[in-house]
Amino acid sequence: MVEYGLMGISAALAISAVGSALGIGAAGQAVIGAWKKAFMQNKPASFMLLAFTGFPLSQTFYGLILMNTIVASANVLESGVILGIGIFGGLAMGTSAYFQGVAGAGAVDAFAETGKGFTNYVLVLGVIESVALLTMVFLMTMINTMAG
C-alpha cells in the first residue's frame, strides 16, 4: 500500500523546485537573449541581469522548510493532511516561482534596453515572492496548531 503522507512530504519540495526551475529557465532565456543583443552591438553585457534569474530559486528553499516542518510533525498528522499540505503548498510556491521567472524575463528585457528601473522591477518580483512566503508561513502555522 502507498503511504500518501510520504508523497505529500516529497511534494512540498519537489513541486516548489519544479516551479523554481521553470522560472529560472524563463528568466535565464531572457538574460541570454539580452546579453547576445549587447554582444552583437559591441556593448557591455550587464551582469546585473543575472539577478533576475536567481529570484525564483528561493521558492525551492521555502519548499524545503515546509517539508522539514511536515516531517517534524508527521507522527501526529494524518496522511491525507500531509498529502494536501505538501501538494497544495508545493503548487502555490512553485506557481509563484514560475511567474516570478516570467516577470523576471520582462524585467530583463526592460532593464537591458533602458538601464533604468532595476529597483522597481525587484519590487514587482518581491510582491510575487510574497505569495510563496505567505503560503509557507501560513501552512507552517497550521501544522504547528494541528500538532499542538
ZADO-1210 file (C-alpha; in nm, 4 decimals, padded with zeros to 6 digits):
<atoms>
<atom x="00.0000" y="00.0000" z="00.0000" code="MET" pos="1"/>
<atom x="00.1223" y="00.3501" z="-00.0841" code="VAL" pos="2"/>
<atom x="00.1871" y="00.5843" z="00.2059" code="GLU" pos="3"/>
<atom x="00.0230" y="00.9088" z="00.0942" code="TYR" pos="4"/>
<atom x="00.1887" y="01.1116" z="00.3683" code="GLY" pos="5"/>
<atom x="00.5319" y="01.0335" z="00.2246" code="LEU" pos="6"/>
<atom x="00.4140" y="01.1567" z="-00.1132" code="MET" pos="7"/>
<atom x="00.2995" y="01.4798" z="00.0494" code="GLY" pos="8"/>
<atom x="00.6343" y="01.5289" z="00.2189" code="ILE" pos="9"/>
<atom x="00.8102" y="01.4872" z="-00.1145" code="SER" pos="10"/>
<atom x="00.5594" y="01.7059" z="-00.2969" code="ALA" pos="11"/>
<atom x="00.6289" y="02.0094" z="-00.0797" code="ALA" pos="12"/>
<atom x="00.9872" y="02.0218" z="-00.2009" code="LEU" pos="13"/>
<atom x="00.9558" y="01.8692" z="-00.5472" code="ALA" pos="14"/>
<atom x="00.6702" y="02.0817" z="-00.6784" code="ILE" pos="15"/>
<atom x="00.8214" y="02.4047" z="-00.5485" code="SER" pos="16"/>
<atom x="01.1539" y="02.3041" z="-00.7072" code="ALA" pos="17"/>
<atom x="00.9885" y="02.2359" z="-01.0434" code="VAL" pos="18"/>
<atom x="00.8376" y="02.5851" z="-01.0334" code="GLY" pos="19"/>
<atom x="01.1766" y="02.7308" z="-00.9464" code="SER" pos="20"/>
<atom x="01.3413" y="02.5501" z="-01.2363" code="ALA" pos="21"/>
<atom x="01.0766" y="02.6723" z="-01.4795" code="LEU" pos="22"/>
<atom x="01.1012" y="03.0282" z="-01.3504" code="GLY" pos="23"/>
<atom x="01.4793" y="03.0287" z="-01.3624" code="ILE" pos="24"/>
<atom x="01.4620" y="02.8923" z="-01.7160" code="GLY" pos="25"/>
<atom x="01.2218" y="03.1648" z="-01.8288" code="ALA" pos="26"/>
<atom x="01.4290" y="03.4476" z="-01.6818" code="ALA" pos="27"/>
<atom x="01.7550" y="03.2842" z="-01.7900" code="GLY" pos="28"/>
<atom x="01.6461" y="03.2720" z="-02.1525" code="GLN" pos="29"/>
<atom x="01.5742" y="03.6438" z="-02.1399" code="ALA" pos="30"/>
<atom x="01.9147" y="03.7171" z="-01.9865" code="VAL" pos="31"/>
<atom x="02.0952" y="03.5169" z="-02.2531" code="ILE" pos="32"/>
<atom x="01.8982" y="03.6950" z="-02.5252" code="GLY" pos="33"/>
<atom x="01.9783" y="04.0363" z="-02.3778" code="ALA" pos="34"/>
<atom x="02.3470" y="03.9506" z="-02.3500" code="TRP" pos="35"/>
<atom x="02.3512" y="03.8281" z="-02.7096" code="LYS" pos="36"/>
<atom x="02.1978" y="04.1547" z="-02.8257" code="LYS" pos="37"/>
<atom x="02.4568" y="04.3540" z="-02.6285" code="ALA" pos="38"/>
<atom x="02.7430" y="04.1470" z="-02.7696" code="PHE" pos="39"/>
<atom x="02.6143" y="04.1871" z="-03.1243" code="MET" pos="40"/>
<atom x="02.6089" y="04.5647" z="-03.0764" code="GLN" pos="41"/>
<atom x="02.9563" y="04.5634" z="-02.9159" code="ASN" pos="42"/>
<atom x="02.8083" y="04.6984" z="-02.5930" code="LYS" pos="43"/>
<atom x="02.8853" y="04.5750" z="-02.2420" code="PRO" pos="44"/>
<atom x="02.6545" y="04.2988" z="-02.1187" code="ALA" pos="45"/>
<atom x="02.5093" y="04.3955" z="-01.7818" code="SER" pos="46"/>
<atom x="02.5899" y="04.1394" z="-01.5143" code="PHE" pos="47"/>
<atom x="02.3020" y="04.2813" z="-01.3071" code="MET" pos="48"/>
<atom x="02.0596" y="04.0976" z="-01.5341" code="LEU" pos="49"/>
<atom x="02.1676" y="03.7724" z="-01.3738" code="LEU" pos="50"/>
<atom x="01.9948" y="03.8803" z="-01.0514" code="ALA" pos="51"/>
<atom x="01.6563" y="03.8394" z="-01.2198" code="PHE" pos="52"/>
<atom x="01.7397" y="03.4780" z="-01.2975" code="THR" pos="53"/>
<atom x="01.8035" y="03.3859" z="-00.9355" code="GLY" pos="54"/>
<atom x="01.4835" y="03.5154" z="-00.7790" code="PHE" pos="55"/>
<atom x="01.2724" y="03.2002" z="-00.8344" code="PRO" pos="56"/>
<atom x="01.5257" y="02.9829" z="-00.6520" code="LEU" pos="57"/>
<atom x="01.4046" y="03.0936" z="-00.3089" code="SER" pos="58"/>
<atom x="01.0789" y="02.9022" z="-00.3504" code="GLN" pos="59"/>
<atom x="01.2766" y="02.5784" z="-00.3504" code="THR" pos="60"/>
<atom x="01.4121" y="02.6752" z="-00.0092" code="PHE" pos="61"/>
<atom x="01.0586" y="02.7534" z="00.1094" code="TYR" pos="62"/>
<atom x="00.9533" y="02.4070" z="-00.0076" code="GLY" pos="63"/>
<atom x="01.2431" y="02.2550" z="00.1842" code="LEU" pos="64"/>
<atom x="01.1499" y="02.4454" z="00.5004" code="ILE" pos="65"/>
<atom x="00.7856" y="02.3383" z="00.4657" code="LEU" pos="66"/>
<atom x="00.8930" y="01.9786" z="00.4047" code="MET" pos="67"/>
<atom x="01.1066" y="01.9797" z="00.7193" code="ASN" pos="68"/>
<atom x="00.8173" y="02.1222" z="00.9201" code="THR" pos="69"/>
<atom x="00.5898" y="01.8465" z="00.7912" code="ILE" pos="70"/>
<atom x="00.8490" y="01.5814" z="00.8768" code="VAL" pos="71"/>
<atom x="00.8861" y="01.7188" z="01.2298" code="ALA" pos="72"/>
<atom x="00.5114" y="01.6770" z="01.2886" code="SER" pos="73"/>
<atom x="00.4401" y="01.3771" z="01.0657" code="ALA" pos="74"/>
<atom x="00.3821" y="01.1429" z="01.3591" code="ASN" pos="75"/>
<atom x="00.0786" y="01.3430" z="01.4742" code="VAL" pos="76"/>
<atom x="-00.0716" y="01.4387" z="01.1363" code="LEU" pos="77"/>
<atom x="-00.2944" y="01.2196" z="00.9216" code="GLU" pos="78"/>
<atom x="-00.1583" y="01.1047" z="00.5853" code="SER" pos="79"/>
<atom x="-00.4288" y="01.2904" z="00.3935" code="GLY" pos="80"/>
<atom x="-00.3473" y="01.6151" z="00.5715" code="VAL" pos="81"/>
<atom x="00.0219" y="01.5722" z="00.4945" code="ILE" pos="82"/>
<atom x="-00.0562" y="01.4941" z="00.1309" code="LEU" pos="83"/>
<atom x="-00.2773" y="01.8003" z="00.0974" code="GLY" pos="84"/>
<atom x="-00.0317" y="02.0348" z="00.2647" code="ILE" pos="85"/>
<atom x="00.2546" y="01.9042" z="00.0527" code="GLY" pos="86"/>
<atom x="00.0752" y="01.9160" z="-00.2802" code="ILE" pos="87"/>
<atom x="-00.1096" y="02.2436" z="-00.2391" code="PHE" pos="88"/>
<atom x="00.1784" y="02.4160" z="-00.0624" code="GLY" pos="89"/>
<atom x="00.4186" y="02.2977" z="-00.3308" code="GLY" pos="90"/>
<atom x="00.1821" y="02.4110" z="-00.6060" code="LEU" pos="91"/>
<atom x="00.1403" y="02.7577" z="-00.4570" code="ALA" pos="92"/>
<atom x="00.5138" y="02.8047" z="-00.4102" code="MET" pos="93"/>
<atom x="00.6011" y="02.6508" z="-00.7465" code="GLY" pos="94"/>
<atom x="00.3490" y="02.8671" z="-00.9305" code="THR" pos="95"/>
<atom x="00.4876" y="03.1740" z="-00.7556" code="SER" pos="96"/>
<atom x="00.8377" y="03.0767" z="-00.8668" code="ALA" pos="97"/>
<atom x="00.7309" y="03.0209" z="-01.2259" code="TYR" pos="98"/>
<atom x="00.5531" y="03.3533" z="-01.2583" code="PHE" pos="99"/>
<atom x="00.8361" y="03.5287" z="-01.0785" code="GLN" pos="100"/>
<atom x="01.0612" y="03.3992" z="-01.3561" code="GLY" pos="101"/>
<atom x="00.8187" y="03.5137" z="-01.6239" code="VAL" pos="102"/>
<atom x="00.8025" y="03.8607" z="-01.4682" code="ALA" pos="103"/>
<atom x="01.1807" y="03.8488" z="-01.4293" code="GLY" pos="104"/>
<atom x="01.2098" y="03.7904" z="-01.8025" code="ALA" pos="105"/>
<atom x="01.0123" y="04.1090" z="-01.8609" code="GLY" pos="106"/>
<atom x="01.2348" y="04.2910" z="-01.6151" code="ALA" pos="107"/>
<atom x="01.5426" y="04.1670" z="-01.8005" code="VAL" pos="108"/>
<atom x="01.4082" y="04.2998" z="-02.1279" code="ASP" pos="109"/>
<atom x="01.3181" y="04.6371" z="-01.9823" code="ALA" pos="110"/>
<atom x="01.6406" y="04.6871" z="-01.7856" code="PHE" pos="111"/>
<atom x="01.8635" y="04.5655" z="-02.0695" code="ALA" pos="112"/>
<atom x="01.7062" y="04.8148" z="-02.3052" code="GLU" pos="113"/>
<atom x="01.6832" y="05.1173" z="-02.0770" code="THR" pos="114"/>
<atom x="01.9358" y="05.0584" z="-01.7985" code="GLY" pos="115"/>
<atom x="01.6748" y="05.2037" z="-01.5646" code="LYS" pos="116"/>
<atom x="01.4164" y="05.0820" z="-01.3166" code="GLY" pos="117"/>
<atom x="01.6100" y="04.7987" z="-01.1508" code="PHE" pos="118"/>
<atom x="01.4613" y="04.8701" z="-00.8078" code="THR" pos="119"/>
<atom x="01.1086" y="04.8920" z="-00.9489" code="ASN" pos="120"/>
<atom x="01.1457" y="04.5527" z="-01.1150" code="TYR" pos="121"/>
<atom x="01.2821" y="04.3974" z="-00.7963" code="VAL" pos="122"/>
<atom x="00.9789" y="04.5309" z="-00.6079" code="LEU" pos="123"/>
<atom x="00.7441" y="04.3568" z="-00.8505" code="VAL" pos="124"/>
<atom x="00.9344" y="04.0314" z="-00.8068" code="LEU" pos="125"/>
<atom x="00.9137" y="04.0794" z="-00.4319" code="GLY" pos="126"/>
<atom x="00.5362" y="04.1041" z="-00.4439" code="VAL" pos="127"/>
<atom x="00.5241" y="03.7755" z="-00.6360" code="ILE" pos="128"/>
<atom x="00.7666" y="03.6252" z="-00.3842" code="GLU" pos="129"/>
<atom x="00.5297" y="03.7135" z="-00.1012" code="SER" pos="130"/>
<atom x="00.2759" y="03.4601" z="-00.2292" code="VAL" pos="131"/>
<atom x="00.5223" y="03.1761" z="-00.1666" code="ALA" pos="132"/>
<atom x="00.6431" y="03.3188" z="00.1615" code="LEU" pos="133"/>
<atom x="00.2907" y="03.3653" z="00.2967" code="LEU" pos="134"/>
<atom x="00.1939" y="03.0157" z="00.1835" code="THR" pos="135"/>
<atom x="00.4890" y="02.8675" z="00.3688" code="MET" pos="136"/>
<atom x="00.4260" y="03.0678" z="00.6864" code="VAL" pos="137"/>
<atom x="00.0516" y="03.0014" z="00.6982" code="PHE" pos="138"/>
<atom x="00.0935" y="02.6293" z="00.6343" code="LEU" pos="139"/>
<atom x="00.3663" y="02.6028" z="00.8961" code="MET" pos="140"/>
<atom x="00.1380" y="02.7823" z="01.1435" code="THR" pos="141"/>
<atom x="-00.1424" y="02.5415" z="01.0575" code="MET" pos="142"/>
<atom x="00.0886" y="02.2408" z="01.1034" code="ILE" pos="143"/>
<atom x="00.2088" y="02.3674" z="01.4407" code="ASN" pos="144"/>
<atom x="-00.1501" y="02.4328" z="01.5527" code="THR" pos="145"/>
<atom x="-00.2640" y="02.0866" z="01.4464" code="MET" pos="146"/>
<atom x="00.0384" y="01.9181" z="01.6021" code="ALA" pos="147"/>
<atom x="-00.0148" y="02.1313" z="01.9096" code="GLY" pos="148"/>
</atoms>
